[in-house]
Amino acid sequence: MLGRSERESGAHARLAAQIAKWHGADGLPAGTGADDLLDLGSTSSTLATVASIDDLAAVMHIGHPAQPSHDLERALLAASPSLVVTAAVAVPAQWVWVGRPGQATGSVVVDEAGMRDCRHVLRTLGANPRLVPSRTALDERIALSGRDGTLVVERSEIPAGWAEIPGSEQLSAGAPIWYGLVEARRPAPVVEGEAQVWFAFGPRDDHRGSLQQTLSVIAESGIDMQHLRSHRSLAGPHIFFSSFSCPDAAVLSSLVSELAARDVAHRVLAVLPGRDFLPGPDALVPQWAPEHVGS
């Protein structure tokens, strides 16, 4: 069985399951996809349910395999240790901007998933977003939009009599949206060959140099870290979230053993088979401080 959180786009999650051929996807009925996956509630409820029910997995937005969503990293680490992301797939965006012909001049009603994926484009287009929960029914969104309002919805959800408005094509012209399959697996899956690993760790003591010591262990294993983010912990020292490409299962097993021997708390949050997950994460051109030129 497959589920999703109530904050996720049902159409995109269903498309991800079908493209990746995740278990249970072949039995999904034809239709818009909005209600084909089980609605498992909030993110925390979704993870708790997957951890407690056999043969249930969740399709969740992951950010990018090499640069995970921080919200998902935190939610996974706060949930059952049995949970792990086991696969990832890129899905072409299905978002469209629609309105009633000749009357589309007002604010745009958009849900949480649509805002997450389209906010930069909507701002560029000068739109005035009105955010609603993703569970809001289509007829409620139409009523909220008023006589001259517009909607951002999945292509399969365009209301009868509505049409795409200028700029709509830009919502689906960018990078695809990455989804992952979250399952209860203990121990974490072992993948033969290269895989992208999400790895959380907490040095035993939160003192100057503690992070450097742990990073040295990771570097000595031959792993080139691609992502590192810190977060405060109520249990003591800082938590660190990382993502890296791991050449094989033996390297990851050796790293885990070495950290355990040093009493470094750790957990594997994702093991995603493959390499070069293209397109890569969003990139920017940094504007560094100018060099100081001596007189």
HUBEL-V989267 format. One record per helix or strand of 2 or more residues. SS is the DSSP state (A for helix, B for strand). FROM is the first residue (numbers start at 1). LEN is the number of residues. If there is no record, write none. Layout:
ss from len
SS FROM LEN
SS FROM LEN
This chain:
ss from len
B 2 3
A 10 11
A 25 3
B 38 2
A 43 10
B 57 7
A 70 9
B 83 9
B 95 6
B 108 4
A 112 13
B 129 4
A 138 8
B 150 5
A 155 3
B 162 3
A 168 5
B 177 8
B 195 8
A 210 11
B 225 7
B 239 8
A 249 13
B 265 9
